[in-house]
Amino acid sequence: MVQHTATTLRPAPEGTRLGELWDVLPEESGVDANGVLTIGGIPVTELAAQYGTPLHIFDEVGLRRQIRRFVDGLAERWPNSEVLFASKSLPVVGMYRVAKEEGLSVDIAGGGELQLALAAGVDPAKLHFHGNAKSDAELEMALSVGIGAIIVDNEDELDRLERLLTKPQALLLRVIPGVEAETHASQATGGAKSKFGLPMDQALRAIERMNAHPLMEFEGVHLHIGSQILNTRQFAEAVEKISTAGTFATYDVGGGLGVKYTYADEAPTVDAYLDEIVAAAREHLPEGARIMIEPGRSIVARAGVTLYDVLSVKRTGNTFVAVNGGMADMLDVALTDQRFEAVIANRVTEPWTESVQLVGRQCESGDLLVDGAELPAARTGDLVVLATTGAYSYTLANNYNGALRPAIVFVGEGESRLVARRETYEDLLRLHAPAIEAAAAADARA
Ligand SMILES: Cc1ncc(COP(=O)(O)O)c(C=O)c1O
């Protein structure tokens, strides 16, 4: 760990929009006397020098504070409750560890996430296994480590479990609540045509089947209406819909709370979200039932930013500011049209004079990080921070054009720690060893 000391301020001079920045950047961010953005008390110029770029930086203090808002807030309102971290939003061993330390249970959706959680020391009994297409191998792995619960998606999965179960296993059933979430189509998962879960009539049949099986301990129902949902009424609607499935011990009402990505976005607070869900639960669910929620994005999004170097600035009618990353480390823009805000991190307090196309380095015109980012006149050597990138960025990272996955660093109170190292060219070549060895052998023979 490296100790830093930086005095951080949060200027918001009148006549500028600087004040708005602080609502999309991590809670523990500010600016130092040199006009450099600080996160967790560390100037990002120092983080760039130490760890290189592109770099995912997480404000660990703000992250843990946000987890407490969910855990304490739900426990106060509905004591028989549990908060699960939806780990698909940040499937990183260092994050699973934070989840464990903060007492969260964890939602995993595949063998890989199971391995990452176990590597972080998460108790398997606190893991819930989701997914609409689980394989025998994955189910066997989960059963062998003593998974806390399996969220059954369909009847084929019940066939698999009938074959594989050798001891009692807690199960929930995913149902389709029929709530069309107001979000990007690819992020809506609770509408009538969803590929996840069963419609109510089929769900009742599956429940009968589980109740009749000696090793299937059916505990209740699960739903998840989608992600980046800003209208909290939709969560209440989902609670009401799920109550029609019957009276059970447990109701898992999923994740999906949206966050503020842009200066213009208005996102609900955690308290407003919990108020809405719990009010609906009081009205529609049995008093003694256990309620579970599974936030992902709303736990990690704001805590994370991505730091890039500006590699070129081109004025051709449009101003293109190109950085040393792009859709290989930030696929969400191309996938869901998500809009982010950006800042020149080494000159935070300078006036924003230009609207630019902030672009990546991958070979597609769709590799546009921000369409119309408001910045001071950018130059090569500047550092750009893309804000609110903590969720689903590392998740969706890929090797387009041979790009290497960025490193991840957690910062707090003037200290930084590396939680995932940068991918290397050796990592990239490792999977291709069979072809590399065959090529070398053929060349030796030639
Ligand atoms: C079953 C399930 N639970 C929880 C989540 C987390 O959603 P979010 O990250 O929007 O909170 C997801 C992701 O879409 C999911 O599929």
The ligand as an SDF file (V2000), in Angstrom:
LIG
                    3D

 16 16  0  0  0  0  0  0  0  0999 V2000
  -31.2450  -11.9010  -11.3750 C   0  0  0  0  0  0  0  0  0  0  0  0
  -30.6060  -10.5740  -11.2710 C   0  0  0  0  0  0  0  0  0  0  0  0
  -30.5450   -9.9740  -10.0660 N   0  0  0  0  0  0  0  0  0  0  0  0
  -29.9540   -8.7710   -9.9090 C   0  0  0  0  0  0  0  0  0  0  0  0
  -29.4060   -8.1030  -10.9910 C   0  0  0  0  0  0  0  0  0  0  0  0
  -28.7540   -6.7770  -10.7330 C   0  0  0  0  0  0  0  0  0  0  0  0
  -29.3050   -5.7370  -11.4010 O   0  0  0  0  0  0  0  0  0  0  0  0
  -28.7300   -4.2690  -11.1580 P   0  0  0  0  0  0  0  0  0  0  0  0
  -27.2630   -4.3450  -11.3970 O   0  0  0  0  0  0  0  0  0  0  0  0
  -29.4270   -3.4330  -12.1350 O   0  0  0  0  0  0  0  0  0  0  0  0
  -29.0460   -3.9170   -9.7410 O   0  0  0  0  0  0  0  0  0  0  0  0
  -29.4490   -8.6760  -12.2530 C   0  0  0  0  0  0  0  0  0  0  0  0
  -28.8870   -7.9750  -13.4310 C   0  0  0  0  0  0  0  0  0  0  0  0
  -29.5320   -7.6090  -14.3620 O   0  0  0  0  0  0  0  0  0  0  0  0
  -30.0590   -9.9480  -12.4050 C   0  0  0  0  0  0  0  0  0  0  0  0
  -30.1110  -10.5480  -13.5910 O   0  0  0  0  0  0  0  0  0  0  0  0
  1  2  1  0
  2  3  1  0
  2 15  2  0
  3  4  2  0
  4  5  1  0
  5  6  1  0
  5 12  2  0
  6  7  1  0
  7  8  1  0
  8  9  2  0
  8 10  1  0
  8 11  1  0
 12 13  1  0
 12 15  1  0
 13 14  2  0
 15 16  1  0
M  END
$$$$
